[in-house]
Amino acid sequence: EAFLKDAVSIMEALKGQFSYEVMISLGELYTRSSRYELAREFLDKALFISRENGIRHGETQALYFLGNLHDALGDNGRAMDSWKECYQLTDSRVLRHFRILSGERLVDLYRRKGDFSTALVYLEEIRKTENTIRTERLHHTISASDQSMRIDDLEQEMQAWRRRSAELERIRTEREESIRELET
């Protein structure tokens, strides 16, 4: 409770900036501290600003936290609508985290309603998304490892090149000295 009060006071100090991110943060904090009307006001504003300016990340976050607000208020229908909309917006790579979060909330909501088949469908989609993320991370790790090995190979080649260059420089210097001796 003390942490939430401190967080709200810090965010309220930033309120004058009218940033959608600040509004979303305030909405989330007000929801967690049971100040629901203020939470709705800020989340609705953030959603409006994000949609008006084509800020998909802000729209996604606002919808997710609006779903949380409606869930806290016991309005399962509106919570479901918000999370479904959030879920549908999150097909891009950047927003998949919110796809998983909103999907998990939908699974929980459908379980509470007793609609286990729909919950299972969302759960399977979440697992597919998580599997895709793990596969991409694995490919990235392998790629990074390959790059590291390539860098090591290049460093070894550079060292060999430097040794050959030093040897060539030594030979050139010796040749020049030999020519000077012969001229003398």
C-alpha positions as CSV (number, residue, x, y, z in Angstrom):
1,E,0.0,0.0,0.0
2,A,2.8,2.4,0.9
3,F,4.6,1.6,-2.4
4,L,1.4,2.3,-4.4
5,K,0.9,5.6,-2.7
6,D,4.5,6.6,-3.4
7,A,4.2,5.5,-7.0
8,V,0.9,7.4,-7.5
9,S,2.4,10.6,-6.0
10,I,5.5,10.3,-8.3
11,M,3.3,9.7,-11.4
12,E,0.9,12.5,-10.4
13,A,3.9,14.9,-10.4
14,L,4.4,13.9,-14.1
15,K,0.8,14.3,-15.0
16,G,1.2,17.7,-16.6
17,Q,3.3,16.0,-19.4
18,F,0.2,14.4,-20.8
19,S,2.1,11.5,-22.2
20,Y,0.0,8.4,-23.0
21,E,2.6,6.3,-21.1
22,V,2.2,8.4,-17.9
23,M,-1.6,8.2,-18.3
24,I,-1.4,4.4,-18.6
25,S,0.8,4.1,-15.6
26,L,-1.5,6.3,-13.6
27,G,-4.4,4.2,-14.7
28,E,-2.7,1.0,-13.7
29,L,-1.7,2.5,-10.3
30,Y,-5.2,3.9,-9.6
31,T,-6.7,0.5,-10.5
32,R,-4.3,-1.3,-8.0
33,S,-5.1,1.3,-5.3
34,S,-8.9,0.9,-5.9
35,R,-9.4,4.5,-7.3
36,Y,-11.4,3.2,-10.2
37,E,-12.9,6.3,-11.6
38,L,-9.5,8.0,-11.9
39,A,-8.1,4.8,-13.4
40,R,-10.9,4.8,-16.1
41,E,-10.4,8.4,-16.9
42,F,-6.7,8.1,-17.5
43,L,-6.9,4.8,-19.4
44,D,-9.7,6.1,-21.6
45,K,-7.6,9.3,-22.4
46,A,-4.5,7.2,-23.1
47,L,-6.5,4.9,-25.4
48,F,-8.0,7.9,-27.2
49,I,-4.6,9.6,-27.7
50,S,-3.0,6.4,-28.8
51,R,-5.7,5.6,-31.4
52,E,-5.8,9.2,-32.6
53,N,-2.0,9.2,-33.2
54,G,-1.7,5.6,-34.4
55,I,0.4,4.5,-31.4
56,R,-0.3,0.8,-31.4
57,H,1.9,0.0,-28.4
58,G,0.0,2.6,-26.3
59,E,-3.4,1.3,-27.6
60,T,-2.4,-2.2,-26.6
61,Q,-1.3,-1.3,-23.2
62,A,-4.3,0.9,-22.5
63,L,-6.7,-2.0,-23.6
64,Y,-4.8,-4.5,-21.4
65,F,-5.0,-2.3,-18.3
66,L,-8.7,-1.3,-19.1
67,G,-9.4,-5.1,-19.1
68,N,-7.7,-5.3,-15.7
69,L,-9.8,-2.4,-14.5
70,H,-13.1,-3.9,-15.7
71,D,-12.0,-7.2,-14.1
72,A,-11.3,-5.5,-10.8
73,L,-14.8,-3.9,-11.0
74,G,-16.3,-7.4,-11.7
75,D,-17.4,-6.4,-15.3
76,N,-16.4,-9.6,-17.0
77,G,-18.0,-8.7,-20.3
78,R,-16.1,-5.4,-20.7
79,A,-12.9,-7.0,-19.4
80,M,-13.2,-9.7,-22.0
81,D,-13.9,-7.2,-24.8
82,S,-10.8,-5.2,-23.8
83,W,-8.5,-8.2,-23.5
84,K,-9.8,-9.7,-26.8
85,E,-9.1,-6.4,-28.6
86,C,-5.7,-6.2,-27.0
87,Y,-5.1,-9.8,-28.0
88,Q,-6.0,-9.1,-31.6
89,L,-3.8,-6.1,-31.8
90,T,-0.7,-8.0,-30.7
91,D,0.2,-10.0,-33.7
92,S,3.4,-8.1,-34.3
93,R,6.7,-9.2,-32.8
94,V,7.1,-6.2,-30.5
95,L,3.7,-6.6,-28.9
96,R,3.7,-10.4,-28.3
97,H,4.3,-9.9,-24.6
98,F,0.8,-8.3,-24.3
99,R,-0.6,-11.0,-26.5
100,I,0.5,-13.5,-23.9
101,L,-0.7,-11.4,-21.0
102,S,-4.1,-10.7,-22.4
103,G,-4.4,-14.3,-23.6
104,E,-3.7,-15.5,-20.0
105,R,-6.3,-13.1,-18.7
106,L,-8.9,-14.4,-21.2
107,V,-8.0,-18.0,-20.3
108,D,-8.6,-17.2,-16.7
109,L,-11.9,-15.4,-17.5
110,Y,-13.2,-18.3,-19.6
111,R,-12.2,-20.8,-17.0
112,R,-14.2,-18.8,-14.4
113,K,-17.2,-18.8,-16.8
114,G,-16.9,-22.6,-17.2
115,D,-16.1,-22.2,-21.0
116,F,-13.1,-24.6,-20.9
117,S,-13.0,-25.2,-24.6
118,T,-12.5,-21.5,-25.5
119,A,-10.0,-21.3,-22.6
120,L,-8.1,-24.2,-24.2
121,V,-8.1,-22.5,-27.6
122,Y,-6.5,-19.4,-26.1
123,L,-4.1,-21.4,-24.1
124,E,-3.0,-23.3,-27.2
125,E,-2.4,-20.0,-29.0
126,I,-0.4,-18.7,-26.1
127,R,1.8,-21.8,-26.1
128,K,2.3,-21.4,-29.9
129,T,3.3,-17.8,-29.4
130,E,5.7,-18.7,-26.5
131,N,7.2,-21.5,-28.7
132,T,7.7,-19.1,-31.5
133,I,9.5,-16.7,-29.1
134,R,11.7,-19.5,-27.7
135,T,12.5,-20.6,-31.3
136,E,13.5,-17.1,-32.3
137,R,15.6,-16.7,-29.1
138,L,17.3,-20.0,-29.9
139,H,18.1,-18.9,-33.5
140,H,19.3,-15.6,-32.1
141,T,21.5,-17.3,-29.6
142,I,22.9,-19.6,-32.3
143,S,23.4,-16.7,-34.6
144,A,25.2,-14.8,-31.9
145,S,27.4,-17.8,-31.2
146,D,28.1,-18.1,-34.9
147,Q,29.1,-14.5,-35.0
148,S,31.3,-14.9,-32.0
149,M,33.0,-17.8,-33.7
150,R,33.4,-15.7,-36.9
151,I,34.9,-12.9,-34.9
152,D,37.3,-15.3,-33.2
153,D,38.3,-16.6,-36.7
154,L,38.8,-13.0,-38.0
155,E,40.9,-12.1,-35.0
156,Q,43.1,-15.1,-35.6
157,E,43.4,-14.1,-39.3
158,M,44.3,-10.6,-38.3
159,Q,47.0,-11.8,-35.9
160,A,48.4,-14.0,-38.7
161,W,48.3,-11.0,-41.1
162,R,50.1,-8.9,-38.6
163,R,52.8,-11.5,-38.1
164,R,53.2,-11.8,-41.9
165,S,53.3,-8.0,-42.2
166,A,55.9,-7.7,-39.5
167,E,57.9,-10.5,-41.2
168,L,57.6,-8.7,-44.5
169,E,58.7,-5.4,-42.9
170,R,61.7,-7.1,-41.3
171,I,62.7,-8.7,-44.7
172,R,62.3,-5.3,-46.5
173,T,64.4,-3.6,-43.9
174,E,67.1,-6.3,-44.2
175,R,67.0,-5.9,-48.0
176,E,67.4,-2.1,-47.8
177,E,70.4,-2.6,-45.4
178,S,71.9,-5.1,-47.8
179,I,71.5,-2.7,-50.7
180,R,73.1,0.1,-48.7
181,E,76.0,-2.2,-47.8
182,L,76.5,-3.2,-51.4
183,E,76.4,0.5,-52.5
184,T,78.9,1.3,-49.9
